[in-house]
């Protein structure tokens, strides 16, 4: 047996295995015509190799047989290529729909979260705030009454505790729903947060911006504000940095946030893989705006991050028909899987 005959036998085996795999994939995907054409073409190639082996053994095969086999193989592969093109487009379309659905769900989650924060903040401010103020006013009445020094000290301590409770309530309420951000915009909100944090920590925070009182979509303002808060809190809590710098600029229609600290640094992939320091949450928030988020860091070299979002791009969403279509596709896929499992 010559080397060519051995290679033909190997080709027959490989093409047969490929044909079996193609036949197995017929019911696995939506475009079964692709795998049917591949199965037919591969089986015809097996037949062609077998005829060539017989030709080597002295059994001549008419040339028209090879011609017809080649024509049918070419047609099957051409149809298969067209089906593959439709399959690729279908996968791309499904991937895009899935990405749009994820962004829409993320946007809904963020809006619900901010709405809950605002409601809770309002309940604290409007409910508990007046009660504490009334208690303080009641104590102020007793301060004008003659009493023993011991009781006066107790009264003063109680008044100090109420004052601290009022301050804490205002801080909690502002953290839940930053009134400066909601009423005056992103720049004023970040400036207010930086001032409050600087008053409680010795680490200097430098905030530079070319913006003034511009207002943007509420989702953009809230998400960028939360990102700044998360980054600053992470630096103060984990990095041991001596200085923090951040800048907010408008480049064309894009808002660009740059952040840097000179702390101990870390390996970004390790932190992102385990979802530490809220970086995965930051990336998800920026992705919901169809923006980009890049972070660079190394042990001993601090950390820098850049977030870019468009102020013109509308919030990504799916129409009701698209959402129903995607849901129907997922339902049909699960139903087919159950039917195959039963068989």
C-alpha positions as CSV (number, residue, x, y, z in Angstrom):
1,X,0.0,0.0,0.0
2,X,1.5,3.3,-1.1
3,X,1.7,6.4,1.0
4,X,-1.0,8.2,-1.0
5,X,-3.4,5.3,-0.3
6,X,-2.7,5.6,3.4
7,X,-3.3,9.3,3.3
8,X,-6.6,8.7,1.5
9,X,-7.7,6.2,4.2
10,X,-6.8,8.7,6.9
11,X,-8.8,11.4,5.0
12,X,-11.8,9.0,4.8
13,X,-11.7,8.5,8.5
14,X,-11.4,12.2,9.3
15,X,-14.1,13.2,6.9
16,X,-16.4,10.5,8.3
17,X,-15.9,11.7,11.9
18,X,-16.5,15.3,10.7
19,X,-19.7,14.2,9.0
20,X,-20.9,12.5,12.1
21,X,-20.2,15.7,14.2
22,X,-22.1,17.8,11.6
23,X,-25.0,15.4,11.8
24,X,-25.0,15.6,15.5
25,X,-25.1,19.4,15.3
26,X,-28.2,19.5,13.1
27,X,-30.6,19.8,16.1
28,X,-28.3,21.9,18.2
29,X,-28.6,25.2,16.4
30,X,-31.2,27.2,14.7
31,X,-29.6,26.9,11.2
32,X,-29.8,23.2,10.7
33,X,-29.4,23.6,6.9
34,X,-25.7,24.6,7.5
35,X,-24.9,21.3,9.1
36,X,-27.0,19.3,6.7
37,X,-25.1,20.7,3.8
38,X,-21.8,20.1,5.6
39,X,-22.9,16.5,6.3
40,X,-23.8,15.9,2.6
41,X,-20.6,17.5,1.3
42,X,-18.4,15.5,3.7
43,X,-20.1,12.2,2.9
44,X,-19.6,12.9,-0.8
45,X,-15.9,13.6,-0.2
46,X,-15.7,10.3,1.6
47,X,-17.3,8.6,-1.5
48,X,-14.9,10.4,-3.7
49,X,-11.9,9.3,-1.7
50,X,-13.3,5.7,-1.8
51,X,-13.7,5.8,-5.6
52,X,-10.1,7.1,-5.9
53,X,-8.9,4.1,-3.8
54,X,-10.8,1.8,-6.1
55,X,-9.2,3.6,-9.1
56,X,-5.7,2.8,-7.5
57,X,-6.7,-0.9,-7.3
58,X,-7.4,-1.1,-11.0
59,X,-11.1,-0.3,-11.1
60,X,-11.5,2.7,-13.4
61,X,-14.2,5.2,-12.5
62,X,-15.9,7.3,-15.2
63,X,-14.7,10.9,-15.1
64,X,-18.3,12.2,-15.1
65,X,-18.8,10.6,-11.8
66,X,-16.0,12.7,-10.3
67,X,-17.4,15.7,-12.0
68,X,-20.9,15.3,-10.6
69,X,-19.5,14.5,-7.1
70,X,-17.4,17.7,-7.3
71,X,-20.4,19.8,-8.5
72,X,-22.6,18.6,-5.6
73,X,-19.8,19.1,-3.1
74,X,-19.3,22.7,-4.4
75,X,-23.0,23.4,-4.2
76,X,-23.3,22.0,-0.6
77,X,-20.3,24.0,0.6
78,X,-21.6,27.2,-1.1
79,X,-24.9,26.8,0.6
80,X,-23.1,26.0,3.9
81,X,-21.1,29.2,3.6
82,X,-24.2,31.3,3.0
83,X,-25.9,29.6,6.0
84,X,-22.8,30.2,8.1
85,X,-23.0,33.9,7.2
86,X,-26.6,34.0,8.4
87,X,-25.5,32.2,11.6
88,X,-22.8,34.7,12.3
89,X,-25.2,37.6,11.8
90,X,-27.7,35.9,14.0
91,X,-25.1,35.4,16.8
92,X,-24.0,39.0,16.5
93,X,-27.6,40.2,16.7
94,X,-28.3,38.0,19.7
95,X,-25.1,39.2,21.4
96,X,-26.1,42.8,20.8
97,X,-29.6,42.2,22.1
98,X,-28.2,40.5,25.2
99,X,-25.8,43.4,25.8
100,X,-28.6,45.9,25.4
101,X,-30.8,44.0,27.8
102,X,-28.0,43.8,30.4
103,X,-27.5,47.6,30.1
104,X,-31.2,48.2,30.4
105,X,-31.4,46.0,33.5
106,X,-28.4,47.7,35.0
107,X,-29.9,51.1,34.4
108,X,-33.2,50.0,36.0
109,X,-31.3,48.6,39.0
110,X,-29.3,51.9,39.4
111,X,-32.4,54.0,39.1
112,X,-34.3,51.9,41.6
113,X,-31.3,52.1,44.0
114,X,-31.1,55.8,43.7
115,X,-34.9,56.2,44.1
116,X,-34.7,54.0,47.3
117,X,-31.8,56.1,48.6
118,X,-33.7,59.3,48.0
119,X,-36.9,58.0,49.7
120,X,-34.9,56.7,52.7
121,X,-33.0,60.0,52.9
122,X,-36.3,62.0,52.8
123,X,-37.8,59.8,55.5
124,X,-34.8,60.4,57.7
125,X,-34.7,64.1,57.1
126,X,-38.4,64.8,57.3
127,X,-39.2,62.2,60.0
128,X,-36.4,61.9,62.4
129,X,-35.0,65.4,61.8
130,X,-37.9,67.3,63.3
131,X,-38.1,65.0,66.3
132,X,-34.5,65.7,67.1
133,X,-35.0,69.4,66.6
134,X,-38.0,69.3,68.9
135,X,-36.0,67.5,71.6
136,X,-33.3,70.1,71.3
137,X,-35.8,72.9,71.7
138,X,-37.3,71.2,74.7
139,X,-33.9,71.0,76.3
140,X,-33.2,74.6,75.6
141,X,-36.3,75.5,77.8
142,X,-34.7,73.7,80.7
143,X,-31.4,75.5,80.2
144,X,-33.1,78.7,81.4
145,X,-34.4,77.1,84.6
146,X,-32.4,77.3,87.8
147,X,-31.0,73.8,88.7
148,X,-28.1,72.2,90.4
149,X,-24.7,72.1,88.6
150,X,-24.8,68.4,88.4
151,X,-28.1,68.4,86.6
152,X,-27.0,71.3,84.3
153,X,-23.9,69.2,83.3
154,X,-26.3,66.3,82.4
155,X,-28.5,68.7,80.4
156,X,-25.5,70.0,78.5
157,X,-24.2,66.5,77.7
158,X,-27.7,65.5,76.5
159,X,-27.8,68.6,74.3
160,X,-24.4,67.8,72.9
161,X,-25.5,64.2,72.1
162,X,-28.6,65.6,70.3
163,X,-26.5,68.0,68.3
164,X,-24.2,65.1,67.2
165,X,-27.2,63.0,66.3
166,X,-28.5,65.9,64.1
167,X,-25.2,66.3,62.4
168,X,-24.9,62.5,61.8
169,X,-28.4,62.5,60.5
170,X,-27.6,65.2,58.0
171,X,-24.5,63.4,56.9
172,X,-26.2,60.1,56.4
173,X,-29.1,61.8,54.5
174,X,-26.6,63.6,52.3
175,X,-24.6,60.4,51.6
176,X,-27.8,58.5,50.7
177,X,-29.1,61.3,48.4
178,X,-26.6,64.1,47.8
179,X,-28.8,67.3,47.7
180,X,-26.0,69.4,46.3
181,X,-25.6,67.1,43.3
182,X,-29.4,66.9,42.7
183,X,-29.9,70.7,43.1
184,X,-26.8,72.2,41.6
185,X,-25.1,69.6,39.4
186,X,-22.1,67.3,39.2
187,X,-19.3,69.8,39.8
188,X,-20.9,71.3,42.9
189,X,-21.7,67.9,44.2
190,X,-18.1,66.6,43.8
191,X,-16.8,69.8,45.3
192,X,-19.1,69.4,48.3
193,X,-18.1,65.8,48.8
194,X,-14.4,66.6,48.5
195,X,-14.7,69.4,51.1
196,X,-16.5,67.1,53.5
197,X,-14.0,64.3,53.1
198,X,-11.1,66.8,53.4
199,X,-12.4,68.1,56.7
200,X,-12.3,64.5,58.2
201,X,-9.0,63.3,56.7
202,X,-5.5,64.8,56.5
203,X,-4.9,63.5,52.9
204,X,-5.2,66.4,50.5
205,X,-7.6,66.0,47.6
206,X,-7.1,68.2,44.5
207,X,-10.1,68.5,42.2
208,X,-9.6,70.3,38.9
209,X,-12.3,70.9,36.3
210,X,-13.1,73.0,33.3
211,X,-16.8,72.8,33.9
212,X,-18.9,75.3,35.8
213,X,-22.6,74.8,36.4
214,X,-23.4,72.6,33.4
215,X,-26.2,70.1,33.9
216,X,-26.3,66.7,32.3
217,X,-28.6,63.7,32.3
218,X,-29.4,62.7,35.9
219,X,-28.1,59.1,35.3
220,X,-24.7,60.5,34.1
221,X,-24.4,62.9,37.1
222,X,-25.3,60.3,39.7
223,X,-23.1,57.5,38.3
224,X,-20.1,59.7,37.9
225,X,-20.6,61.1,41.4
226,X,-20.9,57.6,42.9
227,X,-17.7,56.6,41.0
228,X,-15.8,59.5,42.5
229,X,-17.0,58.7,46.0
230,X,-16.1,55.0,45.6
231,X,-12.6,55.8,44.3
232,X,-11.9,58.3,47.0
233,X,-13.2,56.1,49.8
234,X,-11.1,53.2,48.4
235,X,-7.9,55.3,48.3
236,X,-8.4,56.6,51.9
237,X,-9.3,53.1,53.2
238,X,-6.9,50.8,51.4
239,X,-4.0,52.7,49.7
240,X,-2.4,54.7,52.4
241,X,-1.9,57.5,49.9
242,X,-0.5,60.9,50.7
243,X,-2.4,62.8,47.9
244,X,-5.4,62.3,45.6
245,X,-5.9,64.2,42.4
246,X,-8.9,64.1,40.1
247,X,-10.0,66.1,37.1
248,X,-13.3,66.3,35.2
249,X,-13.2,67.7,31.7
250,X,-15.5,67.9,28.7
251,X,-13.9,66.7,25.5
252,X,-16.3,67.3,22.6
253,X,-19.4,65.5,23.7
254,X,-17.6,63.2,26.2
255,X,-17.1,63.7,29.9
256,X,-13.7,62.5,31.0
257,X,-12.9,61.7,34.6
258,X,-9.3,61.1,35.5
259,X,-8.3,59.9,39.0
260,X,-4.9,59.2,40.6
261,X,-3.5,58.5,44.0
262,X,0.1,57.8,45.2
263,X,-0.8,54.9,47.5
264,X,0.7,51.4,47.7
265,X,-1.0,50.2,44.5
266,X,-2.3,46.7,43.6
267,X,-2.6,44.3,40.7
268,X,-5.8,45.3,38.9
269,X,-6.7,41.9,37.5
270,X,-6.5,40.3,40.9
271,X,-8.8,42.9,42.4
272,X,-11.3,42.8,39.5
273,X,-11.4,39.0,39.5
274,X,-12.5,38.9,43.1
275,X,-14.8,42.0,42.9
276,X,-12.8,43.8,45.5
277,X,-12.8,47.5,46.3
278,X,-16.0,48.0,44.4
279,X,-14.1,48.2,41.1
280,X,-16.5,45.7,39.4
281,X,-19.4,47.9,40.5
282,X,-17.7,51.0,39.1
283,X,-17.1,49.2,35.8
284,X,-20.8,48.1,35.6
285,X,-22.0,51.6,36.3
286,X,-19.9,53.1,33.6
287,X,-20.9,50.3,31.2
288,X,-24.6,51.1,31.8
289,X,-23.8,54.5,30.2
290,X,-22.0,52.9,27.2
291,X,-18.8,54.4,28.6
292,X,-15.3,53.1,29.1
293,X,-13.4,52.6,32.3
294,X,-9.7,51.9,32.4
295,X,-7.6,51.4,35.5
296,X,-3.8,51.1,35.9
297,X,-1.9,50.2,39.0
298,X,1.1,48.2,40.3
299,X,2.4,47.5,43.8
300,X,4.2,50.5,45.1
301,X,3.2,52.7,42.2
302,X,-0.2,54.1,43.2
303,X,-3.3,53.9,41.1
304,X,-4.8,55.8,38.2
305,X,-8.2,55.4,36.6
306,X,-9.9,57.0,33.6
307,X,-13.7,57.0,32.9
308,X,-15.2,58.4,29.7
309,X,-18.9,58.7,29.0
310,X,-20.9,60.4,26.3
311,X,-23.3,63.2,27.2
312,X,-25.2,62.8,23.9
313,X,-25.7,59.1,23.7
314,X,-29.2,58.2,25.0
315,X,-29.6,55.6,27.6
316,X,-29.4,52.2,26.0
317,X,-32.6,50.2,26.0
318,X,-34.7,47.6,24.2
319,X,-38.2,48.2,22.9
320,X,-41.0,46.1,24.2
321,X,-41.1,44.1,21.0
322,X,-37.3,43.4,21.1
323,X,-37.6,42.4,24.8
324,X,-40.5,40.1,24.0
325,X,-38.6,38.6,21.1
326,X,-35.5,38.0,23.2
327,X,-37.6,36.4,26.0
328,X,-39.4,34.2,23.4
329,X,-36.1,33.1,22.0
330,X,-34.8,32.2,25.5
331,X,-38.0,30.3,26.2
332,X,-37.9,28.4,22.9
333,X,-34.3,27.5,23.6
334,X,-35.1,26.2,27.1
335,X,-38.1,24.2,25.7
336,X,-36.0,22.6,23.0
337,X,-33.4,21.6,25.6
338,X,-36.0,20.0,27.8
339,X,-37.4,18.1,24.8
340,X,-34.0,16.8,23.9
341,X,-33.4,15.8,27.5
342,X,-36.6,13.8,27.5
343,X,-35.7,12.0,24.3
